[in-house]
Amino acid sequence: MDEIDENRVAKAILAAPGWARVGISAPKESTREAAAQELALTITKMFGERPSAIDPNQLVLAL
């Protein structure tokens, strides 16, 4: 597993839309949830595609 680089995460958070950064502390739960989703989306975009469920170290067996 790759280590998480705090600097890249910080840059990803700062790259997120302003409403999401502010919305994470909103009093309304639905706004906080939408903001958290937007922040997560921005972070995953900056880190590339989500890792596949296939482990590259696992041997592939023919069926």
Summary of the structure (lengths in Angstrom):
residues: 63
radius of gyration: 16.3
end to end distance: 28.0
largest distance: 53.6
contacts: 117
relative contact order: 0.16
helix: 54%
strand: 0%
